[in-house]
Amino acid sequence: MNKTGCSLVWGHPQGPTLTRVTMEAFEEAVDLGGGYVLVFGCAAGDVGIATIFKVS
């Protein structure tokens, strides 16, 4: 869960925004001692991506 607020505060386009969300997810997982991270995003309402990372 993103505890730092909405990703839109970091701006647009989707690439930099999703990169920022991914880095925050990694940092949160490290703080919690590792685990799996699900990161997802969309662009233009009809294109999407989802990725699962294992952080150890």
N, C-alpha and C positions, 0 to 999 in steps of 0.2 A: 504494500500500500504506500502510495506517495504521500509522505507526511509533510513535504515541503511546499505543498500548494499545487495549483494547476500548472501544467507545462506551458500553457499559452503565455504566461508572464515572461517567458524567455524569448518570445517573438516567433516569427514565421520567416522563412518557409519551413516545411516539415523536417527537412534534413537536420538542421541545427537543433531544432526542438527535440526530435527523437534521440539525437546524440546526447543531449543534456539529460533527458529522462533515463537513458541507458546508464550513463555514468552515475546518476543519483541512485539508481537501482543497485548497481554494483556496490556503491558505498554503504547503502543500507544493509545489504546482505553480509558484507564484511563485518559491519558493526554487530550483526546478530550471530556471527560465528559461521557463516556460510549457508549454503542451501541452494535452492533453485529460484531463478528470477524469470518472470514472464514480462516481456516488454512488447507493447503493441501500439500501433498507430494507423492513421488513415490519411489520405490526401484526396481532395476534391470529391469526397463522399462516395467514390466508387473504387478506390484502390486502397488496399490495406496490406499490412505485414504484421506478423507475430513471430517472436523468437523466444525460445527458452534457453537460458544459460545456467550452467552449474558453477557455482562459486564455492571454492574451498579455501 
